Amino acid sequence: MEFLKTIFADKALTYAELEGLLKDNKEIKLANLATGQYVDKDKFSNAETKANDLQALLDQRDADIADLKKLNPKDLQTQLETLQGKYETDTKGLSEKLQAQTLNSKIDLDFINAKAKNLTAARALLDMSKISLDGENVLGLAEQRAKIIADNPFLFGETTPGNPPAPVAGTPAAAPDESAKWRSEAGLPPK
């Protein structure tokens, strides 16, 4: 209330004097609170923002209702059925791919455990129409793998390196020393 001290300046004022001092004063505004003329600026700003937000919601709702009125229920039903069909087709396709990938992985793992030297060659001998996946079990694979091992034993077993065997006894033959020949050709004395 310090701002009132500048107006009253430690003296009593009549209504006319007070009215004259406040008439051109831009810092002080008087209002009769009993009539509801005064509203705090923050409250007014909050109310104004809320009113603008509500108006925006009403406008959006009106636009949505207009869009809904334009839609034909039969078209919506057709679109829904189309999307459901696409979803079921996609789901079935992905499920089949996953099952095929699982089956192929289990076949490869089985051949690796059987020490197949070449997975591609061993898989080429399989009759895939007689192999199926039942949960975690691969049906028909064990019988075919046993037949492939019996008919093609060279495809299975430990791989051995292609290095020659070590010498049996003695020292390996030395490479001929041609340095003497090169020295004489170059005109150098023998070593």
C-alpha angles and dihedrals in degrees: 000000000000090000089069092058090068090057100042097035093195096304137097119256133203120231091256092051092048091048091051093050094048096042096084097025110115095186098060125053123177126210136172104246091194090069093047095242095134122073124173111251093235091050090049092049091048092049091047092050091048091050091050091049091049091049090051090051091050091050091050091047091051090050091049091050090050090051091049091051089056093055121095114221091217090056090050091051091050092049091048092051091047092051092046090052092049091048092051092047092049092047092049092048093050091046091052091048091050092049092049091049091049091049092049092048092050091049091050091048091050092052091046090052088049087055097245110186094206119025094191093053093045093047091050089064093056123102098221092191089070094050124082139165118241107183104297095343126091108215120210096013100101093055093048093045091052091051092047091051091048094048097038110028091160089071092062137054138056117326113233124204117251095236118132118249120269118263114273101221141341129028125309116257112269121235113252113266107236095171092098090055092049092047092053092047090051091050094247124139116257116266 
